[in-house]
Amino acid sequence: MKFRISSTGFYVPPDIETAEDLSARVGRSVEWIRSRTGVEHRHVARIPDGTLLGAEAARQALGDGPPPDLVINGSGLPRQVIPDNSTFLLDALGLEGIPCFTVHATCLSFLVGLKVATSMLGASFSRILLVSAEVTSVGRDFNEPESCVLLGDGASAAVIYSANDQVASELLFWDMETWPSGADLATVKGGGTLLHPNRPDAKLEEQLFHMSGPRIYRFAREKVEGLLQKLWNETGLSASDIDLVVPHQASGPALAALPRYGFPEEKIVNIVGEYGNCVAASLPMALHVALDTGRIHKGDKVLLIGTGAGLSVAAALLRW
């Protein structure tokens, strides 16, 4: 499958919270925050609307080019349940009449959105805008230090073309696995029909993010290893053949574990210390940084990989 990511965009809100800012609030030392999460600071949106962040990143990606003929919102956190979040993204961009929808796979939404976008290129669409934007700060539970100091707000976008020319990229491998036995490891239980906020016994904590970091780490490590083995079996490649790894920025410890799979540290894009875990926006933000700093070259084998609530694991291997 050949296509071209012609441009990307990146946006984070200007306000920053440091580890020092959060230390007293969560009752943990600065060193505890750094060692458990790897996050030195994160950006926090003043207005809790991810579509505004996404529109900023999308404008960068679109530049002076023509409007897209399809907009995909690859994000996990909507501003409201109905209508679909992509509608508000379209409105923030000042666009009308363009089809749009959301791909929601929590932290893997960009990876799944990329697969959906490339599969729709051709007769129907030739220029697709894929946007991932998250405002996680509004749902942090400060009674749960490890998760609340990990999260950050941010957005990234990519313009994807149908292409068969010499500068086209190729999707060599894509796969995803979901294990519902890990569904309780990262949750926001409220907001849906089961724990709707109009119940007389509704609780605030049902609307907040909860995570068991150590359990996710142990669970995901095994599943990622299995997914990578499938990648090597199907492609005939090995970790040494990969030029760059662009992972979901789950946490400092999660990124530090990647060399165990055979990837040298210098081949791993790590931005979690600057921005925290921005859910679905984390991976495309890292991809933008890699492109912007010249770490990706034509012909490189680039591995996009991550985990998401569910618990899911996914990977895409691109020949750039």
Stockholm file with secondary structure:
# STOCKHOLM 1.0

chainA/1-320         MKFRISSTGFYVPPDIETAEDLSARVGRSVEWIRSRTGVEHRHVARIPDGTLLGAEAARQALGDGPPPDLVINGSGLPRQVIPDNSTFLLDALGLEGIPCFTVHATCLSFLVGLKVATSMLGASFSRILLVSAEVTSVGRDFNEPESCVLLGDGASAAVIYSANDQVASELLFWDMETWPSGADLATVKGGGTLLHPNRPDAKLEEQLFHMSGPRIYRFAREKVEGLLQKLWNETGLSASDIDLVVPHQASGPALAALPRYGFPEEKIVNIVGEYGNCVAASLPMALHVALDTGRIHKGDKVLLIGTGAGLSVAAALLRW
#=GR chainA/1-320 SS CEEEEEEEEEECCSCEEEHHHHHHHHTCCHHHHHHHHCCSEEECCSSCCHHHHHHHHHHHHHTTSCCCSEEEECCSCCSSSSSCHHHHHHHHTTCCSCCEEECCCGGGHHHHHHHHHHHHBTTTBSEEEEEEEECCGGGCCTTSHHHHTTBCCEEEEEEEEECCSTTCEEEEEEEEEECGGGTTSEECCCSSSTTCTTSTTCCGGGGSCEECHHHHHHHHHHHHHHHHHHHHHHHCCCGGGCSEEEECCCCHHHHHTGGGGTCCGGGBCCCHHHHCBCGGGHHHHHHHHHHHTTCCCTTCEEEEEEEETTTEEEEEEEEC
#=GC SS_cons         CEEEEEEEEEECCSCEEEHHHHHHHHTCCHHHHHHHHCCSEEECCSSCCHHHHHHHHHHHHHTTSCCCSEEEECCSCCSSSSSCHHHHHHHHTTCCSCCEEECCCGGGHHHHHHHHHHHHBTTTBSEEEEEEEECCGGGCCTTSHHHHTTBCCEEEEEEEEECCSTTCEEEEEEEEEECGGGTTSEECCCSSSTTCTTSTTCCGGGGSCEECHHHHHHHHHHHHHHHHHHHHHHHCCCGGGCSEEEECCCCHHHHHTGGGGTCCGGGBCCCHHHHCBCGGGHHHHHHHHHHHTTCCCTTCEEEEEEEETTTEEEEEEEEC
//
